[in-house]
Amino acid sequence: MSRSLLRLAGVHTHIGAYHILHGVDFEVPAGEVTMLLGRNGAGKTTTLRTIMGLWAASQGSVVFDGKQIGGPTGEKESAAASQLRTPEIASLGLAYVPENMGIFADLSVAENMLLAARKARTLAQLDSARLEWLFGLFPALKKFWLYPAGKLSGGQKQMLAVARAIVEPRKLLLVDEPSKGLAPAIIQNMIAAFRELKQTDTTILLVEQNARMALTVADRGYVVQMGRIVMSDSAGGLLQNDQVRQTYLGIGARKEGP
């Protein structure tokens, strides 16, 4: 395993009166795709939102690139300092693609991209070489560059959401359910884009119910149940695990011997 870019240790998250995460521990190696696999309500989205500081960890720690970005320290006076605000976390090189995509429907594709860029104030200031690379990943964005984002198809909106998150280089990309509601052909396009991203310096933490999709692109993964990590292995190991095959792939256990 390469060095750990992100590490969660003993993370608990409460939302109001509800205790959602119960001591989550896992690492995301730099340069790899790590997936969180689990059913609805398992705590996957809460994990991503806790990493981004949208919900604060009530216990444990979230460490990114050697710096604690979330979780109390145990000292009342310094607890607030250990929990960075979401803009501060994003400025360290994290980008988050939420399940609802978070695009601005009334703005054009171009304007959506510009809003996500920290170093550009006008479209002319966007990195043209990086834009061409993104158009290579998602050709529809170039075709509909000046169209309102709200008029894109579901798959095109998802492509825009991912492209917007990486309009500038990021160290870590958090993506929540990118295949949800998409046609198989669009899912294949998304898989190809993630594979190409793996060739760059971008590390990906992928939340996905579609185990078939996730296991084709991930290097390793964790299974989440009831706010806890209950299993971890390489993607290949999970694919061979009978429990994963039956629960998440809908196929039977492997046969032993001839």
FENJO-V107982 format. One record per backbone hydrogen bond with DSSP energy under -1.0 kcal/mol. NH is the residue of the N-H (numbers start at 1). CO is the residue of the C=O. E is the energy in kcal/mol with one decimal. If there is no record, write none. Layout:
BEGIN
((NH	CO	E) (NH	CO	E))
END
This chain:
BEGIN
((5	28	-2.5) (6	28	-1.5) (7	63	-2.5) (8	26	-2.8) (9	61	-2.4) (11	24	-2.2) (12	59	-2.2) (13	21	-1.0) (15	18	-2.9) (18	15	-2.1) (20	13	-2.4) (21	13	-1.4) (22	227	-2.9) (24	11	-2.6) (26	8	-1.7) (28	6	-2.7) (30	3	-3.1) (32	29	-1.4) (34	204	-2.9) (35	220	-2.0) (36	206	-2.7) (37	222	-3.1) (42	39	-1.8) (47	43	-1.7) (48	44	-1.8) (49	45	-2.6) (50	46	-2.1) (51	47	-2.2) (52	48	-2.1) (53	50	-1.0) (54	49	-1.9) (55	49	-1.4) (58	12	-2.3) (59	12	-1.2) (61	9	-2.0) (62	70	-2.5) (63	7	-2.8) (64	67	-3.0) (65	5	-3.5) (67	64	-2.1) (69	62	-3.0) (70	62	-1.5) (79	75	-1.6) (82	78	-1.3) (84	69	-2.0) (89	85	-2.2) (90	86	-2.7) (91	87	-1.9) (92	89	-1.3) (93	90	-1.8) (95	172	-2.1) (97	174	-3.3) (101	98	-1.9) (102	100	-1.8) (107	104	-1.1) (109	147	-1.7) (110	145	-2.4) (112	108	-2.3) (113	109	-2.1) (114	110	-2.3) (115	111	-2.2) (116	112	-1.1) (117	114	-1.2) (125	122	-1.2) (126	123	-1.4) (131	127	-2.3) (132	128	-2.2) (133	129	-1.7) (134	130	-2.4) (135	131	-2.7) (136	132	-1.6) (137	133	-1.5) (138	134	-3.0) (141	138	-1.7) (143	139	-1.6) (144	140	-2.2) (145	142	-1.1) (147	144	-1.6) (149	107	-3.2) (150	105	-2.5) (151	148	-1.8) (152	149	-1.5) (157	153	-2.5) (158	154	-1.9) (159	155	-2.0) (160	156	-2.3) (161	157	-2.4) (162	158	-2.1) (163	159	-2.9) (164	160	-2.9) (165	161	-1.4) (166	162	-1.1) (167	164	-1.1) (171	93	-1.6) (172	93	-2.3) (173	203	-3.1) (174	95	-3.3) (175	205	-2.4) (176	97	-2.5) (177	207	-2.5) (180	177	-1.1) (182	179	-2.1) (187	183	-2.2) (188	184	-2.1) (189	185	-1.5) (190	186	-2.2) (191	187	-2.6) (192	188	-2.2) (193	189	-1.9) (194	190	-2.3) (195	191	-2.4) (196	192	-2.0) (197	193	-2.3) (198	194	-1.7) (199	196	-1.3) (200	197	-1.8) (203	171	-2.4) (204	32	-2.1) (205	173	-2.7) (206	34	-3.2) (207	175	-3.1) (208	36	-2.0) (211	209	-1.7) (214	210	-2.5) (215	211	-2.8) (217	214	-1.2) (218	214	-2.5) (219	33	-3.2) (220	33	-1.4) (221	233	-2.7) (222	35	-2.3) (223	231	-2.6) (224	37	-3.1) (225	228	-2.7) (227	42	-2.9) (228	225	-1.6) (230	223	-2.7) (233	221	-1.9) (235	219	-2.1) (238	234	-2.5) (239	235	-2.1) (240	236	-1.3) (245	241	-2.6) (246	242	-2.4) (247	243	-2.7) (248	244	-2.6) (249	244	-1.2) (251	245	-2.4))
END
